[in-house]
Amino acid sequence: MADQRHSDHEQRGRQEQERSPERPSVGERRGTEAVGEFVERFAAQLVDAGMPRMPARVFACLLASESGVLTSSELSERLQISPAAVSGAVRYLSQVNMLSREREPGSRRDRYRVHSDQWYEALARRDNVLSRWEATLREGLASLGDTSPAAHRIGETLAFFEFMQGELGGMMERWRHHRDQLREGDADG
C-alpha cells in the first residue's frame, strides 16, 4: 500500500514536470472554457440587442481579457476567426466608439483597447445623436401638420427623445458619483 502511494506520488511529480508552461492545467482549461462561454453568451445577447455578430464577439472578448487590450492576431486566435473578420469588427467598434486603436511602441502592429468607461462614453455621445434626431423629428412634425396619425407618432417619438435627453445628463452625473463610491470601496477593501 505504501509502495503504491509512493509510486502515485512520483508519477504525479513527473507529470507536473512534464507539463510545459504553455500547456494549461485542467483547472486553467476550465477557466479558459468558462471565459469563452461567457464571451459567446454575452456576444449573443449583444447580437439580440442589434449589434452585428463579429463586432459583438470581438467586444465581449476584449471586455473579458485580463488587460482589455489585444492585437488582431490574439483576437483571431481566441475567437477562431479570420484576420479579415477581426478587421471588419474592429472597424465597426471603432466607428461606434466602443474600442480604441493603439499602435504598439516601436511596432507596426495595432492593439485594440476597450476602456472601463466605454458604456458611459457611448451613452454620453448619444446626447449629440439625440439632438440631431430631435431636430429632424421637429422638421418632420412641421411638414406633417398637427392632426395626422403620422404627426401624432412623430410627436410622441420627439417627446420621448426630449425626455431621454433631459434625463441623460442627470443619470450620467449620478453614475459618476456611484462609480467613484465603488472605486473608493475597492481602494479601502
C-alpha positions in Angstrom: 0.0 0.0 0.0 2.8 2.4 1.0 4.6 1.5 -2.2 1.5 2.3 -4.3 1.2 5.7 -2.7 4.9 6.4 -3.3 4.6 5.3 -6.9 1.4 7.5 -7.4 3.3 10.5 -5.8 6.3 10.0 -8.1 4.0 9.7 -11.1 2.2 13.0 -10.3 5.6 14.7 -9.8 6.8 13.5 -13.2 3.5 14.7 -14.8 3.9 18.1 -13.2 7.5 18.4 -14.5 6.5 17.2 -18.0 3.7 19.8 -18.2 5.0 22.7 -20.2 4.3 26.2 -19.1 2.3 26.8 -22.3 0.1 23.8 -21.7 -2.7 24.8 -19.2 -3.7 22.6 -16.4 -7.2 21.2 -16.2 -8.3 24.0 -13.9 -6.8 26.6 -16.2 -8.6 25.0 -19.2 -11.9 25.1 -17.3 -11.3 28.8 -16.5 -10.5 29.5 -20.1 -13.5 27.5 -21.3 -15.7 29.4 -18.8 -14.4 32.7 -20.1 -15.0 31.5 -23.7 -18.6 30.6 -22.8 -19.1 34.0 -21.2 -17.8 35.7 -24.3 -20.1 33.8 -26.6 -23.1 34.2 -24.3 -22.6 38.0 -23.9 -21.9 38.4 -27.6 -25.2 36.6 -28.4 -27.0 39.0 -26.1 -25.4 42.0 -27.8 -26.5 40.5 -31.2 -30.0 40.2 -29.8 -29.9 43.9 -29.0 -28.9 44.7 -32.6 -25.1 44.6 -32.7 -23.6 42.7 -35.6 -22.2 39.2 -34.6 -18.5 39.6 -35.2 -18.2 43.0 -33.5 -20.2 41.6 -30.6 -17.8 38.7 -30.2 -14.7 40.9 -30.5 -16.1 43.4 -28.0 -17.0 40.6 -25.5 -13.6 39.1 -25.9 -11.8 42.4 -25.2 -14.1 43.0 -22.3 -13.2 39.6 -20.8 -9.5 39.8 -21.4 -7.3 40.5 -18.4 -5.8 43.7 -19.8 -8.6 44.9 -22.0 -6.1 45.1 -24.8 -5.5 42.5 -27.6 -3.9 42.5 -31.0 -5.6 41.4 -34.2 -3.8 38.1 -34.2 -4.7 37.5 -30.5 -8.4 38.2 -31.2 -8.2 36.0 -34.3 -6.7 33.1 -32.3 -9.0 33.4 -29.3 -12.2 33.7 -31.3 -11.1 31.3 -34.1 -12.0 33.8 -36.8 -10.1 35.2 -39.8 -8.0 38.4 -39.7 -10.5 39.9 -42.2 -13.3 39.2 -39.7 -11.3 40.9 -36.9 -10.6 43.9 -39.2 -14.3 44.4 -40.0 -15.3 44.0 -36.4 -12.8 46.5 -35.0 -13.6 49.0 -37.8 -17.3 48.8 -36.7 -16.4 49.0 -33.0 -14.1 52.0 -33.6 -16.8 53.8 -35.5 -19.3 53.4 -32.7 -16.5 54.4 -30.1 -16.6 51.1 -28.3 -12.9 50.5 -28.6 -9.8 52.4 -29.4 -6.9 51.5 -31.7 -3.4 52.0 -30.4 0.0 51.4 -32.0 2.4 49.2 -30.1 5.5 51.3 -29.3 8.2 50.5 -31.9 5.9 48.2 -33.9 3.6 48.4 -36.8 1.0 46.2 -35.0 -2.2 47.7 -33.8 -3.7 46.9 -30.4 -7.3 47.3 -29.6 -8.4 48.5 -26.2 -11.8 48.5 -24.5 -12.0 51.1 -21.7 -13.7 50.5 -18.4 -15.8 53.6 -19.0 -16.9 52.7 -22.6 -20.6 52.4 -21.6 -20.6 55.9 -20.0 -18.8 57.3 -23.0 -21.1 55.6 -25.5 -24.2 56.9 -23.7 -22.7 60.4 -23.3 -22.1 60.6 -27.1 -25.7 59.7 -27.6 -26.6 63.2 -26.5 -25.4 64.5 -29.9 -27.3 61.8 -31.7 -30.5 62.6 -29.7 -30.1 66.3 -30.6 -29.9 65.5 -34.3 -32.9 63.2 -34.1 -34.9 65.8 -32.3 -34.2 68.4 -34.9 -35.1 66.1 -37.7 -38.3 65.0 -35.9 -39.3 68.6 -35.4 -38.9 69.2 -39.2 -41.0 66.2 -39.9 -43.6 67.3 -37.5 -43.7 70.8 -39.1 -44.1 69.2 -42.6 -47.0 66.9 -41.5 -49.1 69.4 -39.6 -50.7 68.7 -36.2 -53.6 66.4 -36.8 -52.5 63.4 -38.8 -51.8 60.0 -37.3 -48.2 60.3 -38.6 -47.8 63.6 -36.8 -49.1 62.1 -33.6 -46.5 59.2 -33.8 -43.7 61.6 -34.7 -44.7 64.0 -31.9 -44.7 61.2 -29.4 -41.3 60.0 -30.6 -40.0 63.5 -30.3 -41.3 63.9 -26.8 -39.6 60.6 -25.8 -36.2 61.7 -27.2 -36.6 65.1 -25.5 -37.4 63.3 -22.2 -34.4 60.9 -22.7 -32.0 63.8 -23.4 -33.3 65.7 -20.3 -32.7 62.6 -18.1 -29.3 61.6 -19.6 -27.3 64.4 -18.0 -28.6 63.7 -14.5 -28.2 60.0 -15.0 -24.6 60.4 -16.1 -23.8 62.6 -13.1 -25.4 60.0 -10.7 -23.4 57.3 -12.4 -20.1 59.2 -11.9 -20.9 59.6 -8.3 -21.8 55.9 -7.9 -18.7 54.8 -9.8 -16.5 57.0 -7.6 -18.0 55.4 -4.5 -17.4 51.9 -5.9 -13.8 52.8 -6.6 -13.3 54.2 -3.1 -14.8 51.0 -1.7 -12.3 48.9 -3.8 -9.4 51.0 -2.6 -10.5 50.6 1.0 -11.1 46.9 0.8 
